[in-house]
Amino acid sequence: MFNVVSHIEKAISQGRYRLWVRLILKSGDFIGRLTGAQRLSRLSLRGMIFAAERDNDVPTLEELLVRYSRKHPVSWKILQEFSKTGKLTSDHEIMSGPYIDSEVRDLIKADSLRAEGFVDEAIAVLLKVKGSTLDLRQQVTNLLRSLYHQKQDHLGIAELLIRFIEAEESEILIKQSVAAAASSEAAQREDLFAKAVVRVRRDIERVLSDRSAFKRHWKDAVEGAVSLFEIDKAVNIAQQAKMLRLKTGRILEDLIELRVDVEPIRHVVDEARRDFLERSGVQKSFSHPSKAIVVMPAAAVRSNKIDYSGFRADIRCCIKEIVATLERDGIPFTIKGRIRTHGVLSFDKPYFSYHTVSDDAKGLHFKETDRPSLFSFDNHGYAGWSDFGSRPYSDLSVFDVDQLEADRFFKNDQQRIFSNRLSKYAQEDVAETLPSAFIFVALQVIGDAVQSLAYSTPFAMLDEVIKTAKREGLSVVVKRHPACRSSQISRYLSDHQEDLIVSNGNIHDIIPAAKAVCIVNSGVGAEALLYEKPVYIFGRSDYMGACFVCETAQKFAEIFLPDAVKLNSADLRKFWYIFRTRYACDLRDANAASFWIETRVRQHLKNLN
């Protein structure tokens, strides 16, 4: 029966046989209720709940969960997706079901508190939950982790995950251990980092030595090996999986392609792996004289479903060019490995690092921008941490930018982006009717690193925009971030249905029609500048020199004027030219990118010397 359910869930998630699957589930539910076959009824209802989740059909999902709670034991797992709608409160009808135990009630209470904005109170509730099963303990840990993430408490996450993996000594917990290592780096706790890395390596070996464990955890073992830069081991694991006729998809082929692609910097990858082993006490450390440091990120070899095509290869391209420049110029350098992406770094010599920031100017930090294959390089960090972002328009050396060249560049950029409807994240072309006059608010993921640069919470921003829009006789259109699953955001949007319109459409349809665009510091703001729209920013960003900055409460209400822009047309084009060609490097032209990065690396070293 479990295999049947798995096949049905897979068919639903892949959108296959929709009519037949739903007919089977409804028939099973009907027969189960008619004959009293509880197991058949339960499995059919679960399938229907899963289908409603995939269809984002909240009313049907809510109705099915209420039915389920009246006759079957309810786990947090089955409620998890519904909780993200913000509707699962402590007094919801589901809570009256006779089969919800006290621990699940505590999880619901904690999630309800989070949706209301009481993060510390939610944490306090969860810390008291013992967890009678492994699944429940994992759910509690995941909820706590998301709450600490929202508070940007990296030490809290690291200590939480280390406690969890140490308490579950007999379990294989590679993903959790990798996450613990990353958070330990962010918290600058090398003792916790060592424990996490040792656990990753131990669990990988357990997977390799037990056939049953291998079948269940080989993908996690691949991810763990890649995260520790053990690429050959990851390839071997995938090859074993294929020999056992397990479904490997493109995993093996992608790993082999990765191994070929990193060959020019194989010595860098090996040194990064050695650095991890030394830091975790597995291998004796040694040092050699160097004049620079290159930080090799695990992000360069890992992958994610939301990546644009070629994203990780772009990161490797930057590293290859940096290393090649140092080697050509005979500059000895040390390699440091890093699992965590965002973080504050500090070294006593020049260094080069991906997705990091610093308080001094010793580092040259590079990161993808809002545009695929366009990477910023800055000696303080990226986005609002960047030195570029801290400079007003008058301090950007615009005097040496040829106006005709800037105009031509801007027009070509508009044509390429608009005609291809390009954006950092995939956009849906949804047929929807927008109001005739409105302010557009693009939201971000709560807990995202750049949210720490916000002058305002997203909720305070929305409150002020709604109030000002009413004064001006304008509507407010809101679009959630594609990766946002926050119940707190869901609750706010639900509570303010009369004040705003939630759009699921393409930003290339929304931005051109808007009177103004409001963001904390989302990349949507840069896209709006290309449309020559007024942009009001409620946090620090690298493009803030071309925006109205709302750094205090009520500032937006004071300065807002529909259709009024910060820079005139000529100045905006000069800003855009510098923003896209001097602050950032376009990797699509390999030869030009190689020369650009080489020049930038040498300039960085020269400035420090």
N, C-alpha and C positions, 0 to 999 in steps of 0.2 A: 504493500500500500504506500510506503514512504517513497519508493521509486516512482510510482504513478504521480504522487503529489509533486515530486521534484520536476518531473517532465512537464506537468501542467504549469508550474511556476516559471519554468524556463520558457515555455511557449508564450506565456503572458508577457514576460519581460522582453522577449524578442518581437512581440507583436504578431506572432504567427497563429493561424487558425483561430482568429478572434471569435468568430461566430460559433464554431464548433466547441471551443473551450468553454465559452459562457453557457452554451446549451447543456454541456455535460455537468457543469457546476450547479446550474439551477435544477437539473433533473436529480442530481445527487442530493441536493438540499431538500427537494420535495419528497423524494423517496425516504430519506432519513427521518423527516418529520412524520411522514405517514406511517412508517413501520416502527418508529421508535429506535432506529439504529443510530445511537448517539455518535459513534465513531464516524460513520459516513456523513452525518449532518455536520459534525465538527470540521472534518477535512474539507467538505464542500464550502462551508462558510469561510474557512480560512482562504481558500482559493478565490472566492468572490471578494474578500477583503483585499487580497493582494492585487486583484484586477482593478479594484476601485482606486487603490493607491497609485498604480501605474497610470491610470487615466486622470489622476488628480481630481476625481469626482468626490469632493468632500461631503456633500449631503448623503450620498449613497454609502460612503465609508462610515459616516457617523451612525446611520441607521443599522448597518450590518454589525458594527461593534456593540451597539446597545443590545441587539438580538443575541450576539455571541456571549456577552457578559451575563445574560440571564440563565444560560444553560451549561456553560463550559468554563473551566478555570482560565483566568485571564493573566497572561504574562505581560511584562513591560514591553517585550519585543513586539508583540502584536499591536500595542498601543503607540509605539514610537513614532510612526509616520503621522498619525492623527495628532499627536502632541505638538508637532511642528506647525499646525494650523492655528495654535493659540487658543483653541476651543476646549481643551481638556483641563477643566478646572476641578477643584476639590469637591464642588457640589454638582458636578455633571451627573446626568442620569446613569452613566456607565458605573459610577461609584456605588450605586445602590445594588449592583449585582451581587449575588450571594457567594460568588467564587473568587472574589478578589481578596488576596491575603494582605496582611498588614504591611508587609515589606513593599509590595507593589503600590499600595496606597501611599506610602512614604515617597516613593519615586514620583508618583503623580503630584503629590503635594509640592515636592521640590521643583518639579518642572513648571507647575502653576506659579510658584513664587518667582521663578526666573522670568516667566512671561510677563509678570507684573513689574519686573525691574528689581526685585529683591534678591540680588545675587548672593550676598553673604548669608542671608537667612536660608536660602536653598542649599548652600554648602553645609550649613549647620545641621539641617535635616538629614542630608545624605551621609554625613560622617557618623551618624548614629545607626545606620543600617548595617547589620552584620552580613547579610547575604547568605541564605541557606543553601544555595546551589552555585556552581561555578558560573553558570549563565547569568544569574542575578548579580553576582559579584562583579562580573565583567561589565554589566549594564550600569551598575553604580559607579564603577571606575570611569567608564566612558562619559557619564553625565558630569561627574566631578571634573574630569579633564576639560570638558567643554566650558564649564563654569570658570575654572582657573584660566583657561585661554581667553575668555571674555575679559577677565581682569588683567590679562597679560602677566600672570604670575608664573613665570617659567620654573622657579624653584618649587612652587607648589605642585606643578605638574610632574617635575622630575622625582620629587619625594613620593608622590602618590604612586607613580608607575613602578618605582623601585620597590616600594612596600608590596605592591600587587605581585610582581614577578617573584619576589622572595617568599611570599606567603603561598604561592602556587608552584612550589618547587617541582612537583611531578608533571606539570603541564608543559607543553611546547608553546612558548609565547614569544616567537621571533618578532612579530610586528610590534608588540608592546615594548619589547626590549630595545628595538631600533628607535622607537619614539622616545623612550626613556633616555637613550644616549643623546638624542638631538636636544631634548629639553635640558639635560645636564650641561651641555655645551652653552646653551643660551643663558643658563644660570651661573656659568663659570664654576661648576662643581666637578672637578676632575675625578674626585673619589667616586661620585655617583656614575660618571661616565665610564669609569673602569669596570664597575659592577655590571653595567648594562652591556658593554661590549663582550665581556666574558660570557654573559648569559646568551647573547646572540650566537657566539661561536660554539658554545656547548650544545645549544638546541639544534643547530645545524648538524652537528655530528650525530646527535640522537636520531634525527630524521634519516640520515644516511645509513645508520646501523640497524634500522627497524623497518622492514618492508611495509608493515601496516601503517606506521607513522609516515613513511615516505609518501604513500598514496594520498594521505590526508593533508600533508603539510609541505609537499615539495615546492609549491609556488612560493610559500613563505620563505623557504630555505633559499630559493633563488634570489628573492628580494633582499634577504639578510646578507647573502654573499656579495651581491652587487653593492649594497650600502657600505660594506667594509672593503670595497675595491678588490674583492677576490673574484675577478671576472672569469678566470679559467675554471674555478670551482663552480660558478653559476652555470657555465656552459656544460660542464660534466653532469650536473644535476638534471638539467633539461634533457640531455642526451639519454640519461637513465630513464627519465619519465617517458620519453618517446619509445625506448626499447620495451618498456612495460605496457605499451599501447595506451598510455594515458593521454587525455586530450591536451595537447600542448599548443594548439593554434600556431601563432607566429612567434611564440616565445623563444624557441631555439634559434630560429632564423634571425630574429632581432638581436639576440645575444652574440651570435657569430658576427653579424654586421658591426655590432658595438666593438667587439674585440679587434676587428680589422681597422676600424676607424681610430681607435686609441693607440694603435701601434706606433705612430710618430712620437707620442708622448708616453710610451709604455713605462719608461723610467720614472716619470712623474707619478703615474698611477701606482707603481710599485712602492715608491717612497711614501706616498699617502697611506698605503696599507701598512707599511712599516711604522709610520707615525702612530697609527691607531694601536698597533701591538705594543709599542713602547709606552704609550700613555695608559694602557690598561694593565701594564705590568707583566705581559706575556713574554715580552722580548726585552733584552737589555738595551738601554738607550745609549746613543753615542751622538756626538755633534761634530760638525766640521765647519771651518771658517766660511762665512757667507756675507754678502753685502746686501742681500735682498731676500724676501720671502714670497713664495707663491702658495696661496691657499687653494688646494684642490678640493672642490665641493662634490659630495656624493650626488648632488643634483645634476652633475654633468653626465652621470652614467645611469641614473634611475629614470623612470618614466611615470607619466600620469595621464589619465584619460582625457583631462581637459587641455593637455598640451596642444599647441598648434604644430603642424607637421614640420619636423626638423628643429624643434625648439632645443632639445638637449644637444644636438649636433652644433647648434649656434653657440651654446655655452662652451663646448669643447673647442670650437673655432677660436674663440677669444683667448682661451688658455694656451692653445697651440701657438698663436701669434705672440703672446706675451713671452712664453718660454723661448721661442725661436729668437726673439729680439735680444733677450738676456744672453742667450748662448752665442749669438753672432757677435755681441759686444764684449764677450769674455767676462761677464759679470757673474761670479759664483752666487748661487742662491740655494735656499733651503725650502723643502716642500713640507707643508702642514696639511693634514687631512681634516675635513670638516663634514659632519653629517647634517648639522643644522644649516638652514639657509640664512634667514635674517638674524642679525646679532651685532653687538658692538664689539669691535676688535681694537686691539692696541698692541703694537710691537715697537721695539727700539730701533728698527731699521725700515727702509722702504718696503712696502709689501703690496701685493696685488690680490684682490679677493672679490668673489661673486656674491651679490645680494647682501652686503654688509654695510655698516656705517662706522664712523669714528669721530672722536672729539678733536683729534688733531688732523694734520694734513699729510701724514706719512703714508696713508693707504691710497691706492687707486682702485676704487670700487666700481665694478661694472654690473649691469643688470638690464634685462629686457625692459623696454618701455611699454606704452600702450599699443605699440605697433609691432607686429611680427617681424623678427630679424633686425629690429632697430634697437641697439644697445647703448645705454648711457654710460659714460666714463666720468667719474668725478672724485676729487680727493677728500670728500667728506661723506659721501654715500650716494643714495639714490632718492628719487622722489623729493619729499620735503626736507630730507636730511642733507640734500646736495648743496654744495657751495653755489651752484648755478641758481638754485631756487631761492637762495637768500639774497640775491642781488636784484635791485630794482632795475627797471628797463634802462634808465639813464647810465647804469654801471655795467652794461653788457657789450661795450665796444662796438656799438652799432654804426659808428662813424665810418668804419672801413668796409661796410657792406654796400655793394652796388645796388641801387634801388631797382634797376631793370632786371638784374639777376635774381633779386629777392622776389620780385613780381612774377617772373617766369617760373621760379621754383614753387612758389605758392600755388599758382594756377595748375601746374603739372601735378602737384600733390593732391589738389582738390579733384582733378579729373580721375586720377588713379583710384583714390579712396571712394569717391562718390559712385563712379561707374561700376566698381566691383563690390560696393557696399561692405567694405572691409571694416572689421572691428577686432579687438583683442579676443573677445569671446563670440561664439556662434550666436547669431541672431535669428529669430523666427520671423518670417514674413506673414504676419497675422493681419487679416482684414478687420480693422477696427476704426470707428469714427471718433476722431479727436475733437475737443471743443474748439471753437473759433479763436479764442484768445486764452492762453494759459502759460503758466510757469512750469517748467519741467524739472523734477527732482530725481536724480539718479542715486540710488542707495548703494551701500557697500556691505561687505561681510562684517558682522560685528565680531570684534576680536582680531581683525586683520591688523598686521603690524603697523601700517600707516595710520590706523585709527588713533594711535598714540599721539599723532601730530594734530589731532582735531582741536579746534577752539570750542567745539560744541558737540553734544551728543546728536545722533541722527534725529532723535525725537524732539529735542529742543529746536533743531534746525527746521523740522517740519512744522512745529507749532508756529514759529515765527513766519515761515513762508505762507502758511495757510492764513494767518492773521493779516499779513500784508496783501496777499492776493485778494481777500475780501474787500479790503480798503480800496483796491484799484479796480475792482469789478472783474477780476480774472479767475479762471479755474486753476486747479493744481493737478498735474499729471505725475504719477510716481511709477517708477520701474524698479523692481528689486534686482539685486545682483543675481546672475544665473546660479551662483553657488550658495546663495543665502537659504538657510533652513531654520532661521531663528524664529522660535515661537514668540519672542518678544516683539519682533517686527510684525509677525502675523497678527498678534493681538492689537497692536497699535493701528494697523491698517483696517482691521475689522471694526475697531471702536470709532474710526473717523471716516466711515464710508460716505457720509453726507458731505464731507469737506474735501475729498480728493477722489481722483480716478486712478485706479491701478491698471497700468498697461503691461501687456505681454508682447508688445510689438517690437519692430526693428527700430533701433535708435536713429537709423538713417531716415526713418519716416517721422519720428517724434521731434528730433532736434530742429530740423528746418522750419517746423510749424510753431515752435515755441517763441514766446516773447523774451525769455531768459532761461538760463540753465543754472541750477543750484546743486552743488555737490559739497561733500566734505573735502576730499582730495582725489576723487576717482579719475581714472583715465578718460572717462566720458567728457570731462571738462576740456581736455586737449582736443578731443574730437569736435566739441562744440566751437572751439576757436577757429577750426578750419572752416566751419560754416559761418564764421564771422558773427557769432551770436554773443550777447552779453553773458559773461560767466561770473557767478558769485560763489566764492570759495570759502568754506567754513573750516578750513584746516590748511596746514602748510603743504605746498606741492612744488614741483620743479617748474611748472608753467605759471606760477602765481603772479609773475611780473606782468602778465597780460590780463589779469583778472581783478575784479573788485573783491577785496579781502574783508571778510566779516569776522574779525577776531574778538569782538565783544558782543554781549547780548544786546539785541535791538539795533545793532549796526545795520543789518539788512533793511529793516523798516525805515531807517534814516536815509539810506543812500539809494534805495531802489528806484529806478526809472525805467519803464518798459522800453525796450529796444535801444537803450543807451549803452554804448560800448566803452571799455576802458582806454583802448588805443585806437587811433585813427587808422584808416586802411593802410597807409604807407608804413607806419610804425609797426602795425601787426605783422606785415609781411617781412620786415627786417627781423623782428623777434622770432618769427617762425623759422626763418632761414638759419639763424644762430642756434635755435632750439633743436633743429633737426640735423644740422651738419657739423656743428662745433662741439656741442654737448653730447651728441649721440653719433654712432657709427652705423651705417647701413651695411649689413653683412651680405646682402644679395649680390653685390659686386665684389667677388673674392679678391681681386687684385687691388682695387681701391681700398677695401677694408683692411687688407694686410698692411698697406702703406700708412693708412690712418692710425691703426693701433700701434704700429712700430713708432711712428712720430709721437704719439701720445705717451707711450712708455718712456721714451727717451726724454721727453719734456718733463715728465714727472720726476725722473731721477735727477735731471739737471736742476730743477727747482729746489729739490731737497739738498743738493750738494752746494 
